[in-house]
Amino acid sequence: MTVTITEVVLRDGLQDEPVVVGVADRIAIAEALADSGIRHIEAGSFVNPERVPQMAGADELATALPRAGEVRYSFLALNGRGVRRAVEAGAENVLVVASASGGHSRANAGRDVDAAIEDVARAVGENPATSFIAGVSTAFVCPFDGDVPADRLLSVAERFAAMGVRRIGLADTLGTATTDHVVRSLGAVRDALPDVELSLHLHNARGQALSTVDAAIDLGVVHFDSATDGYGGCPFAPGAHGNIATEDLVAHLHSRGIPTGVDETALATASELLERALARAVPAV
């Protein structure tokens, strides 16, 4: 068994920082991460730059990143407009995201869950040549609505599956979900959608994320998101903590004898590059 890691620091990590890292620095970080052996990189998001200025320049970034080779770059979109912008910029892999909870959907996407999914579904249908993956935010716990029932999560996952999406990531957006909660909900979705690959996007408020990774592996999950240095958070989810750190995840998996394809020394070099880029970045306004 090999575990696949999607590195999300360029999107989830940077979106919650008080500075804007330039496109050239983001490209250099992406190249360093690729050099470490990471083969899936979430490079940015096509969202309103007035709401999330850290993600400005996604069009330029999508154009500049290499489209050949072993690395798959993906870009997040919250709505139909974001999907169309991503496709027009040449993004070959688009992550469409909706919240499982109404409170977070209204805060993050500006509309309720049903309206958000319907908008995204139309754009997905318009672009059959594009590769889509899906993500469910606040899959387990919402800062506004509290615990999210498994049947509510499943209803969102089923609607993504109906669009033809074959990989769906379930996000512990706050990082506060217990391992038992994640396992119960993950199991319910897995049982209902056996033909869909499920991945986990774990934030890490209480140091429980690695235990959750172990439990998820026991359920057959072999794809996890993480962020270099544990950066991350959601500007529209009060109390969201940083992501599980890629360094910690890789070291933990390697200690268990589970290969990832990632070189830990080269990953440390990418981390140093990230820190230098953040130090010289301009304030987000």
C-alpha angles and dihedrals in degrees: 000000000000124000118220119215125203109204110218104174093108090059113019094026099049098038092072098046121102091234138063116235112212122247093246091056091047090053091050091050091049091052091049091050090049089050088056090061100261108144102183118057126175097211105183147312137262098226135130106293090208089064097036108022091173089073096053113126096041090136092055091044094051090051095047100047115091116260097199132064134049100308120093113206118198133189128206124234126185098190145013093274091055091049092052092048090050093050092046090052090054100255106163096192120044125187110210114199136195132169124245090213128064096220095056092042091057092047097043105031100022094236141066123278097260094050092047093052094045091053092050092045092057092052093047090052091051093057110050093158093061122089110235130194124178138222131196113209121207087017092161111013132020124200090221105033103030123221115015114223116236092239090057091052091047093053091058093044091050091054091053090048089052088059089060095257110151102188122052125181119209113211130208089202096182097037092229102105114117120238090245091054092050092047093051094049094040090052092051092052093044092051093049096043106034093161094056121087110230124206132180130233106195129189115193119224100149104025091258098116097095091051088052090050090054092049092047092051088055087057092052101263111145102166124076136170121225140161130228111254090005094277120160149084138154120266089210099047110073111218096022112154130208124284124264103277115252090221091055093045094049094046091048094050092046090051087057092050093251112139122224103172089238122127109219095206093052089046089057088055090054089050091054090051090051092052092050091049092051091048093058098036122118122247117270110243 
